[in-house]
Amino acid sequence: MDVLTHAEVRAREQVNTFMVKVYNWMAAGLAITGAIAMYVASSETMLRHLVTHSFLFFGLIILELVIVVALAGFVRRMSGMTASAVFILYSALNGITLSTIFLIYARAAIATTFFITAGTFAACSFYGMVTKRDLTSWGGFLFMGLIGVIIASVVNMFVRSSGLSLAISYIGVFVFIGLTAYDTQKLKALALSRPAEIDTDTEQRGAIVGALILYLDFINLFLLLLRIFGGSRE
């Protein structure tokens, strides 16, 4: 039986403390997104307004992109409280735009796919936490795969091929499965590289950025799996 040194115990505690904060904030973001999406979808007036006013819908998407870029790029200039508020705002806005999936898929299919996503995400993130294999080499491959999925998705907006859409979904699922494990290991390495004594504000900002990264992995994986398993409302 291996006996851990004091330094190894401290390192594990440091990683566990940081990752618990990351997962808690990620879960909070998903809860906010889900609650807002269901609330908007339950109101025929709000949903119709969102769908019929395309400038509003795409304006919200652009605002979400701006928030992600701002949070990822300028988080060091923010206080922990500000970063938390921005993340909550992003989660709420994403809930508004994601409410439109209730027009396409049945609630039962959405719920089922959510649990499939949760299980898949948990397994991949757990692998990223415990594996001794260095996943750094995956980064470039996964990034190229992500760029390919984005380009193919844009092309398919004009081609409108159901076969290509399905292929993009399957490839995208594998990309985000890999990204979940890769990002988790990267966050673990970040936690280990931090000083043992770190101020609360810096710790909070780091947890928010980590939560955003895993939140995006989860949401994209969910949407791709929904396209595969969701069917339609009919």
C-alpha positions in Angstrom: 0.0 0.0 0.0 1.4 3.4 -1.1 1.9 6.0 1.6 1.4 9.5 0.5 3.9 12.2 1.5 2.7 15.4 3.2 3.3 17.3 -0.1 1.2 14.8 -2.1 -1.6 15.0 0.4 -1.6 18.8 0.2 -1.5 18.7 -3.6 -4.6 16.4 -3.6 -6.4 18.7 -1.2 -5.5 21.7 -3.4 -6.8 20.0 -6.5 -10.0 18.7 -4.8 -10.8 22.1 -3.3 -10.4 23.9 -6.6 -12.3 21.3 -8.7 -15.2 21.2 -6.3 -15.6 24.9 -6.7 -15.4 24.5 -10.5 -18.0 21.8 -10.6 -20.3 23.7 -8.2 -20.2 26.8 -10.3 -20.7 24.7 -13.5 -23.7 23.0 -11.9 -25.1 26.3 -10.8 -24.7 27.7 -14.4 -26.5 24.6 -15.8 -29.3 25.0 -13.3 -29.8 28.6 -14.2 -29.8 27.9 -17.9 -32.3 25.0 -17.5 -34.6 27.0 -15.3 -34.6 30.0 -17.6 -35.1 27.8 -20.7 -38.1 26.1 -19.2 -39.6 29.3 -18.0 -39.3 31.0 -21.4 -40.6 27.8 -23.1 -43.6 27.7 -20.8 -44.7 31.2 -22.0 -46.1 31.1 -25.6 -45.8 34.9 -25.8 -42.1 35.1 -24.9 -41.2 32.1 -27.1 -43.1 33.5 -30.1 -41.5 36.9 -29.6 -38.1 35.3 -29.5 -38.7 33.3 -32.6 -40.4 35.9 -34.7 -37.9 38.7 -33.9 -34.8 37.2 -35.4 -32.7 40.3 -34.7 -33.4 39.7 -30.9 -32.4 36.1 -31.1 -29.2 36.7 -33.0 -28.5 39.8 -30.9 -28.6 37.6 -27.7 -26.2 35.1 -29.3 -23.8 37.8 -30.3 -24.0 39.2 -26.7 -23.3 35.7 -25.3 -20.2 35.5 -27.5 -19.0 38.9 -26.3 -19.5 37.8 -22.7 -17.5 34.6 -23.2 -14.6 36.5 -24.8 -14.7 39.1 -22.1 -14.8 36.6 -19.3 -12.0 34.4 -20.8 -9.8 37.3 -21.8 -10.3 39.9 -19.1 -11.1 37.9 -16.0 -7.8 38.9 -14.3 -9.0 42.5 -14.4 -12.3 41.6 -12.7 -13.0 40.9 -9.1 -14.2 37.4 -8.1 -17.7 38.8 -7.5 -17.8 40.5 -10.9 -16.6 37.3 -12.7 -19.3 35.3 -10.9 -22.0 37.8 -11.9 -20.9 37.8 -15.5 -21.0 34.0 -15.5 -24.5 34.0 -14.1 -25.6 36.5 -16.7 -24.2 34.3 -19.5 -25.9 31.3 -18.1 -29.3 33.1 -18.0 -28.9 34.5 -21.5 -28.0 31.0 -22.8 -31.2 29.7 -21.2 -33.2 32.2 -23.2 -31.7 31.2 -26.5 -31.8 27.5 -25.7 -35.5 27.7 -24.9 -36.1 27.3 -28.6 -35.2 23.7 -28.5 -38.6 23.0 -26.9 -40.1 24.0 -30.3 -38.1 21.3 -32.0 -37.8 18.4 -29.6 -40.2 16.8 -27.1 -39.7 17.4 -23.4 -39.1 13.7 -22.8 -36.4 13.6 -25.4 -34.7 16.7 -24.0 -34.8 15.2 -20.5 -33.5 11.8 -21.6 -30.7 13.4 -23.6 -29.7 15.6 -20.7 -29.2 12.6 -18.5 -27.2 10.8 -21.2 -25.1 13.9 -21.5 -24.6 14.1 -17.7 -23.5 10.5 -17.5 -21.1 10.9 -20.5 -19.7 14.1 -19.2 -19.1 12.7 -15.7 -17.3 9.7 -17.1 -15.1 11.8 -19.4 -14.3 14.3 -16.7 -13.5 11.6 -14.2 -11.1 10.1 -16.7 -9.4 13.4 -17.1 -9.0 13.7 -13.4 -7.6 10.3 -12.6 -5.7 9.2 -15.7 -1.9 9.3 -15.5 -1.7 9.7 -19.3 -0.7 13.2 -20.5 -3.5 14.4 -22.7 -1.7 17.5 -23.8 -1.1 16.0 -27.2 -4.8 15.8 -27.7 -5.1 19.6 -27.7 -4.1 20.3 -31.3 -6.1 17.4 -32.7 -9.2 18.4 -30.8 -8.9 22.0 -31.8 -8.6 21.1 -35.5 -11.6 18.8 -35.1 -13.6 21.7 -33.5 -12.7 24.1 -36.3 -13.7 21.4 -38.8 -17.1 21.0 -37.1 -17.7 24.7 -37.1 -16.8 25.1 -40.8 -18.9 22.1 -41.8 -21.8 23.5 -39.7 -21.6 26.8 -41.5 -21.5 25.1 -44.9 -24.5 23.0 -44.0 -26.5 26.1 -43.2 -26.6 26.6 -47.0 -26.5 23.0 -48.2 -29.1 21.8 -45.7 -28.0 18.1 -45.9 -29.5 15.9 -43.2 -26.7 13.3 -43.8 -24.0 15.9 -43.4 -25.8 17.3 -40.3 -25.8 13.8 -38.7 -22.1 13.3 -39.6 -21.2 16.6 -38.0 -23.1 15.7 -34.9 -21.3 12.4 -34.4 -17.9 13.9 -35.1 -18.8 16.8 -32.7 -19.7 14.4 -30.0 -16.3 12.7 -30.2 -14.6 16.1 -30.2 -16.4 17.3 -27.1 -15.9 14.0 -25.3 -12.2 14.4 -25.8 -12.3 18.1 -24.9 -14.1 17.3 -21.6 -11.3 14.9 -20.5 -8.6 17.3 -21.9 -10.0 20.4 -20.2 -10.5 18.6 -16.9 -6.9 17.5 -16.8 -5.8 21.0 -17.8 -7.8 22.5 -14.9 -6.2 19.9 -12.6 -2.8 20.9 -13.7 -3.7 24.6 -13.2 -4.8 23.8 -9.6 -1.5 22.0 -8.9 0.5 24.9 -10.4 -1.1 27.5 -8.1 0.7 28.6 -4.9 -0.4 26.7 -1.7 -1.6 30.0 -0.3 -3.8 31.9 -2.7 -6.2 34.8 -2.0 -9.9 34.1 -2.2 -10.5 36.5 -5.1 -8.0 34.9 -7.3 -9.3 31.4 -6.5 -12.8 32.5 -7.3 -11.8 33.9 -10.7 -10.0 30.7 -11.5 -13.0 28.6 -10.5 -15.3 30.7 -12.7 -13.1 30.4 -15.8 -12.9 26.6 -15.2 -16.6 26.4 -14.7 -17.2 28.3 -18.0 -14.9 25.9 -19.9 -16.6 22.8 -18.6 -20.1 24.4 -19.0 -19.4 25.0 -22.7 -18.2 21.4 -23.1 -21.4 20.1 -21.5 -23.8 22.4 -23.4 -22.2 21.6 -26.8 -22.2 17.9 -26.0 -25.8 18.1 -25.0 -26.9 19.9 -28.2 -25.0 17.5 -30.4 -26.5 14.4 -28.7 -29.9 16.0 -28.9 -29.6 16.2 -32.7 -28.8 12.5 -32.7 -31.3 11.1 -30.2 -33.9 13.9 -30.0 -36.0 13.1 -33.0 -38.7 15.8 -33.2 -41.9 16.8 -31.5 -44.0 14.9 -34.1 
